[in-house]
Amino acid sequence: MQKNSAENFSTVEIDPITGEYLITIPEWICDEKGWYEGTEVNIEVENDCIIIKDLEEPRSWQCIDRVLW
């Protein structure tokens, strides 16, 4: 996938065993942020954005999508 491509969509999925909701973070975002499997992040909703913060860098954030209420 290309960075900021119009095709960077993710579908909300539900794990059939745990019932947890899952969203795939595009690879280019993980690469840009230096995230890898096991990286701990905090997820918040602020206004109409989903914000993902790296716990090791509390000031870093990425507005990944607008939340429609």
Backbone torsions as a table, in degrees:
resi	resn	phi	psi	omega
1	MET	NA	147.9	178.2
2	GLN	-96.4	149.2	178.9
3	LYS	-58.6	130.8	177.7
4	ASN	57.0	25.1	177.1
5	SER	-68.7	148.8	177.4
6	ALA	-64.4	-13.1	-179.4
7	GLU	-96.7	11.8	178.8
8	ASN	-85.8	72.3	178.2
9	PHE	-109.2	151.7	176.3
10	SER	-133.1	143.0	179.7
11	THR	-103.7	136.6	174.5
12	VAL	-73.2	125.9	179.0
13	GLU	-120.1	159.5	177.8
14	ILE	-119.7	125.8	176.9
15	ASP	-67.0	122.5	-176.0
16	PRO	-66.9	-20.0	-178.9
17	ILE	-90.8	-47.9	-175.5
18	THR	-93.9	-21.4	-176.6
19	GLY	79.0	5.8	179.5
20	GLU	-75.3	145.1	175.9
21	TYR	-84.1	138.3	-176.2
22	LEU	-128.7	139.6	172.7
23	ILE	-131.6	132.6	178.3
24	THR	-83.3	129.2	175.1
25	ILE	-86.7	126.7	-179.9
26	PRO	-55.9	145.2	-177.4
27	GLU	-57.8	-37.9	-177.3
28	TRP	-64.1	-31.8	177.3
29	ILE	-68.6	-45.5	178.8
30	CYS	-61.3	-41.4	178.7
31	ASP	-63.2	-46.6	-178.4
32	GLU	-62.2	-38.3	-178.1
33	LYS	-87.1	-8.5	-178.7
34	GLY	75.8	24.0	-179.8
35	TRP	-86.2	148.9	179.4
36	TYR	-143.7	171.3	179.1
37	GLU	-56.4	128.0	-179.0
38	GLY	100.5	-10.8	176.7
39	THR	-64.2	129.8	179.0
40	GLU	-90.0	131.4	-179.7
41	VAL	-130.3	157.6	174.1
42	ASN	-110.8	134.6	-179.1
43	ILE	-114.9	126.5	-179.7
44	GLU	-131.9	160.4	171.3
45	VAL	-113.9	125.3	178.3
46	GLU	-131.8	119.8	-175.3
47	ASN	55.0	-116.0	-178.7
48	ASP	-113.5	28.4	-179.4
49	CYS	-122.7	148.0	166.8
50	ILE	-95.5	124.2	-176.6
51	ILE	-113.0	127.9	177.7
52	ILE	-114.3	120.7	-178.8
53	LYS	-114.5	134.1	173.2
54	ASP	-72.5	125.6	-178.0
55	LEU	-64.2	-24.7	179.3
56	GLU	-80.2	-21.5	178.1
57	GLU	-128.3	82.8	-172.4
58	PRO	-59.5	-21.0	-179.1
59	ARG	-88.7	-9.2	179.5
60	SER	-82.2	142.2	177.1
61	TRP	-157.1	159.7	179.5
62	GLN	-142.4	117.1	173.5
63	CYS	-78.0	106.2	-172.8
64	ILE	-93.7	-20.2	-179.7
65	ASP	-169.0	156.2	173.9
66	ARG	-84.1	136.9	178.6
67	VAL	-95.6	125.1	178.2
68	LEU	-95.7	120.3	-178.8
69	TRP	-100.8	NA	NA
